[in-house]
Amino acid sequence: MNSQPEAAPRRPHGSIATAILAVAFVSGFLLFLSLGAWQVQRLGWKHDLVARVDARVHADPVPAPDASAWQASAPLDHEYRRVTVRGRWLAGLDTRTQALSEAGAGYWLLRPLRREDGSVVLVNLGFIPEGWDVQAPDVDAAAEVTGLLRLTEPTGGFLRRNAPAQERWYSRDVAAIAAHRDLANALPYFIDADADSAVQAGTPWPRGGLTVVRFRDNHLGYALTWFALALLVAFGGWRFALEERRIRRRWRSMESMDGSPQSRGGDARQS
């Protein structure tokens, strides 16, 4: 019984192709390794940020920054800091932005407060349900609010943009609200009032103190993914090197056999 002839092995890659593949493996390994290291750095930065914000949230309140203090510092230095602001409410200039909280669907109620220096701060008094009739503020009485300083939200809501002309607000865009309400000297941040300050507004609603301080932290998972891809590329390069070495050895062996007189079919003449 005749056996099938063994299939000829593939030829080894040429020097240029081998060099290109080697560079590809090394580049991929270094790329994924650097991405993993970058995510580790981001992980440390995120943990530091969470620690700093947590300290601010639970610290004693400080006076809210005025325009000069705000311009002399970075906005992120103030975000989520507990602050106190004093002034008088401006009536008839409330703004409702759509909200979804633990109390259900409704709105955040933003009301402007004019400080003694003439500047205006938007105060988020808290959540109100749909259809709630908000009581007008006492514009003659001095008001004091304690809460968390928040940065403006100029991008609108998810796939929805603010429409001031139609009074449709999906984010707390301080500049847009100030321009629409014609609020001069409005500071570029707002304050989320705490529960006690919201109660002082005089009604069961709005409900303050519902600020959710949460940061997405997927950096460890991303880092492990990039490092795993780096190991996969390294393993692929190692397997390629072993296979290429095996094929080259086999071809050298075949070439050596082909170079003998018997393999060329030649006869050795006797003298």
ABEGO torsion letter per residue (X at the ends): XBBBBBBBBBBBBBAAAAAAAAAAAAAAAAAAAAAAAAAAAAAAAAAAAAAAAAAAAABBBBBBBBAAAAAABBAAAABGBBBBBBEBBBBGABBBBBBBBAAEBEBBBBBBBBBAAGBBBBBBAEBBBBGBBBBBBBAABBBBBBBBBBBBBAAEBBGBBBBAAAGBBABBBAAAAAAAAGBBGBBABBBBBBAAAAAAAGBAOBBBGABBBBBBBAAAAAAAAAAAAAAAAAAAAAAAAAAAAAAAAAAAAAAAAAABAAAAGBBBBBX
